[in-house]
Amino acid sequence: MEEMYGIKYSRPEVVLLQDTGIGVAESAARTCYDSFENSENDVVKSIEHQMPDDIMRDELNAIEDSALLDDLAWTYFHHSILEHANLSFLVRGTSRGVLQEHARHRLQAISVRSTRYTMSSLINAFVASKHGGDREFFIDKVMAFDMLVTADEAYNRVEIGGMYDKLDFQFSKVEDFYEISVAKSSLPFLDEFDNEPQKLFEALQGGKKKRNVGDAFKHIVSDNVKVDMVVTFNLRSLKNYFALRDSGAAYFQIRWLAQEMMKVTPAKYLDLIIKKK
């Protein structure tokens, strides 16, 4: 938990899901220079005389150090060979605002939790609030979802209250509001549990989820809403990402994310992309 500009925020969590190793990157570099025999790694040396089998591939991917890669990265600045190493991170609890920053990094593969498919609980809370509940019922329910990166309760109640107000405005304008917000099989719950908001909320939560419910309601959420994602960088792109985002000039939330990603990145990669002080 950290405070920025008078508001408390939670930091994202990051796990390294997979990394492809640096052995392939050294093999790529050795291919360029036809210098397999000069490697300190026996498995790389052997590639000069035979195509790798399964055992050799495992040994190649287990390489922890490469003098050639270190020279190319820090003496000759031949960074294209770093593109042969890839790392995939699972990120939990960053913000939609960070996604805008990520879009500026072209060379990445990114899969993000979709608001289009994952807003049912929030909409169910609003629908229940219109059947015997009120604005505070909605706010209390959404507060329990822990869906914002801001961690100040008073601020979050203001933020969630704004979501209610936008939904309530839309509710007053759209005649078929329930048809676009509730699955057809759950519509009978509206009469069955009228004036019983808690029971209606529980019934809607337990019923079938409305497909693509976020299509009509994505406008209500802000940059503070948490998102989860899996992101994959090649090592050259990760070098660029860390250089730009672990900087005092970077947006503080993406700086926090870069710092958490660095913590779970093995030293054999960091040694090739982060200048030793």
Secondary structure, DSSP 8 states (H G I E B T S, - for coil): -EEETTEEE---EEEEEEE--SHHHHHHHHHHHT-GGG-SSHHHHHTTTS---HHHHHHHHT----HHHHHHHHTS---GGGGG-EEEEEEEEEEHHHHHHHTT--S-EEEE--TTTS-HHHHHHHHHHTTT--HHHHHHHHHTT--BSB--HHHHHHHHHHHHHHHHHHHHH-TTHHHHHS-GGGTHHHHHTTT-HHHHHHHHHHS---TTTHHHHGGG--TTBEEEEEEEEEHHHHHHHHHHHSSTTS-HHHHHHHHHHHHHS-HHHHHHHS---
